[in-house]
Amino acid sequence: MSDADFDSLSNALDGCFDMPLAELPAELSARIAFPWDAIEPDQRRFAAYWWDCRHNPSNEEENNASSHVAWYDSTLNAATWWSLSRITPKEAAMLLCQFDPHDEKCDPLEITNDKTGPIDYKNLLRALEGVAEQDPTPRSLIDWLSVARTRRLKHHSWAERYERAVQVLKAADLKLHQEAIIAVPPASEGPEAAPEVSDRSGDHGEQEDRAQEGSAGTWMDKIREVADELHRNDLKAKAWSSKEDMSNRLAAEAIKRGIRSSRGQLTAANILREALQGDRWKRPED
C-alpha cells in the first residue's frame, strides 16, 4: 500500500476537529480511539496525526525497529547496557555473544546460541582484554562493538540490529516532532491553551530529560504513574498489555492529561524507550 492509498485519519477529520464527538459522522466517530471530547481541537489534530504515523505502512521500518528494541531491552536489558559509558571487556564479550552479564543462568562457556559458542566467547574475551591492556580508556558497548568490527572478531549480530533500530527510532522522533509543528498550529495564549509542540528532539533533549529523572514531577515519573493505573485496570479486567501496547495507550493519555517532555508532545516511541523499557518501569503487583 502506498501513501496515496493510505486512509489518513487526519485527512478524514479535516474540518471536523472543532466538533464534539456526537456530531461526527458515524464512520468517523467509529475510528476515534482517543478521548476526543476531553481534549482541545489542536490536541485532537495531533492525536490524529500521531495515529497516522503509527498506522501508515510507509512507517513499517520504524514500527519494526520499535519491536526490535523492545525485545532486546526485555531479554538482554539492552537499554541499560547501551547507555553505560564504562563496560568491562568481560561484560562486552558476554553482551556481544548475546548474554546478559547479570543473568546468572546464562554461561557463555557452556551455552551455544544461534550465532556464537563458547570458543567464540573465549576468543572475543581475550581480544577485548588485550585491547584494554594496551589502552585502558573507558569504553561503552558501542565502542567495544566497533573494536569487534574493526578486528573482524566473531560476535552475535543482535548488536548491529539494535544499533540500527535505535538510529531509526531517533530519526523517526526527529521527523515526527518537526512535522508536528506543521500538523499542529501554535496554540493561542491562555491557561486553556494546548501545549506547544517543540522540535527539540534527539540526543540533547533526551539527555536533559534523563538528567532530571528521579526528581519529583518529571514526565517519566508521571507517565509511569499512569502506566501503573492502566495496568491495575487491566488486572481488574483480566487483561494484559505488552510494553509496546502500553506505550501506545500512554501516548494518548499524555495528550489527554497534558503530560509532555522538554521536547514537546510525547510519542509512543519516546515513552517506550525512555520511561518503560528495561527496568525503568515495573508493573505493580497489587
N, C-alpha and C positions, 0 to 999 in steps of 0.2 A: 504493500500500500504506500503510495506517495503522499507527500504533504498535501497535494491538491485533493486527494481522496479522503483525507482525514477529516472527521466530523468534529471540528473545533467547538468546544463549549463556549469559548469567548466570543466567537463569531455568531453562534446561535443566540447568545444572550445580548448581542449588541442592541442598544436602545431599551433594554429591559432592566438594567441594574438599579434604577430608581423605584421599581415596582415592588410591592410586597409579594411574598411567595404565593399567596392565594390568588393573585391576579395574573400570574404567569400562565401561559398556555400549558395544558396538561402534559404535552410531550416534553416541555422544557422543565417543568417542576419535577417530573419523574427522574430527571438527570441530576438534580441538585443533591449533593452528598455532604454539604456543609451547612452550618446554621445560618441560613440566608437572612431571616428576619432579625437576628441578633447582632448583625454587623452592618457597617456603613457601606454605601454603594461602591466607594473606592476599594474597600476590603473585599467586597463581592467580586469585583473585577479582577483583583489579584488572585483570589481563590480559584476563579475560573481559569485564569492564565496558568496557575500552578497545576491545575488538573490537566490542562493540555500538555504541559511539559512532561508529566508523568505517564500519559497515555499515548502520546504521539509515537508511532512506530519508528520515526526517524531518530528518536532518542533511545533506541534499543541498546546501544553501546553503553550509555550512561546507566540504564537500569541493570544491565548485566554486570557492570563494574560495581554497582552498589551491592548486588547479591554476592559477588566475589569477595569484596572487602568484609562484608558482614560474616561470611562463612569462616574466613581465616581469623577474624577478630574473635569469633566464638570458639573455634577449635584450637588456635595457637596463641590466643591473646596477642595477636599481631599488632594491634594499635598501640599497646603499651610498649612492646619491644621496639617498634618502629620509631617511637617518639624519644627514646632514650639517647643521650649523647655519648654515653660510655657503655660499650658492650665488650665483655671479655672474649678472648679467642674461643674458649670452650663454649660459651653461650652462642657465639656467632656460628660455630661449626654445627651445633645442635639445631639451631634455627634454620640454617641453610640446608640441613638434611630433613627439614620439616618435623622437628621435635621441639616441644615447649620445654625449656630448661627447668621450669617449675613443676612439670608433671613427672612425679617420681615413678610412675608406672611405665614411662617410655625410656628405654635404654637403647641408645643408638649403637651400642656394642653388641646388642642381642637381636635387634629388630631390623628387618629389611622391608622397605615400603616400595611403592611403585616406581621410584626413581633412584634411590640410593640404598646402600647396605653398609654393614659395619666397616668394611675396608675403605669405602668412600669417606666415611666419617673420620676414620683414623688418618687418612691422607690429608683431608681437609684441615683437621685439627692441628696436625704437625706443621702444615704450611702456614697457617694463620699464626701459630705460636712463634714460628720463625720470623714472620713479618713484625710481630710485636717486640721480639727481642732486638731486632735491628733498629726499630723506630717505635718507642713506647707511646707515641702520641695517642690520646684517647680517640676511639673510633666508634661511630654509630653502626647500626646494622647495614645501612645503605653504603657506608664506607667499606665494610667487610664484603658486601656483595660486589662492589667494584673491584676489590682485590681478587676475589674468586674469578670474576670475568677476565680481568687482565692476565691472570696467570693460568687461565683455562682450567681451573680446578673444578672437578665434577661436583655439582650440587643440585638440589631439587629446584625445579622450575617455578614453584609456587611464588618465590620471592620476586621474580621478574613480573609475573602476572599481577601480583599485589601492587608492586610499584607502578605498573601501568594503570591499574584500576584507580589508584589514588590520584594519579595525574589527571585521568579522565574526569573524576568527580570534582576536582578543584577547578578544572576548566569549565565544567558544566555549571558550577556555582557562580563563577565569574560571569558567564554568559547569562545566566538566569537573572542575576542582580542588575546587570547592565540593561537587559531587555525589559526588566520590570519597571525601570524608570520611565520607559516609553509606555508600557502597558498600563501603568497606574499614574495618572496625573498628580501633580503636587496637591496635597490636601490643603484645605482652607485653614486659616489660623483659628484658634479657639480650643477650649477644653474638650470638645466633642470631635475634633479633627482626627482623621485616620492617621496612623503613624507613617512618617515619611520613609520611603524605601531608599536605602543608600546603596551605592556601588562600591563601598569599601569592603570588598571581599578579598579572598586569597590569604596567603600566609600571614600578612601583617595583622589583619583583623582577627584571624583565628588565634594568633599568639596573644593579642590583647585580651580576648575572651578567656583563654586558658589561664592567663596570668591572674585573672580575677576569680578563677574557680576556687571554691572553698569559702569565699567570703559570702556574707549573707546577701541574699537577694539577686544573685546573678541569674541570667536567663536559663542557664543549665540547671541550677537548683530549682527554679520554678517549673521548668519543663519536666524534671524528674518527679516533682510532686504531682503534676498532672498525670504522669505515667503511672504512678502508684495508684492514683484514683481510678484511672481507666482499668488497670489490672484487677483491682478489687471488684470493680463492677463486672469484669469478665468472669472472675471466680464465682460470683453470685449467680451468674447466668450459665455457669459451667462451660465457658468459652475460653479460648486461648488465642493470643496474638503473638506472632513472631516479632522480633525487634524491628524488622523491616516494615511489617504491617503497622506496628505501633508508631513508628516514626511518621508514617503517612497520616494516621489519625491525629498525632500530636501537632503536625503542621497545620491541620485545620483548626485544632483547638487553640494554637498560638494566634491565629488570625482572630478567632472569636474573643479571646481573653486579652489581646493586646500585648502578648509576650514577644519581644524582639531582641536581637543581639546588637552589638555596636555597629554591625554592618548593615542592619536593616531587617526586613521581614525574613523570618526563618523558613527554610525549606526542609523537606524530609531528609535530604542528604546531609544538611548541617546537623540536624537533630540526631540522626543515626550515628554519624561519625564522632560528634563532639560531646554528646550527652548520654548515649545509650551503649555504645559498643564496648566490648571487653568487660571490665569490671566497673565501668562508670555508673551503671545502673543495675541494681539487684532487685529482683521482684520481691515485694513484701509478701510474707507468708500468711499474714492474717487476712 
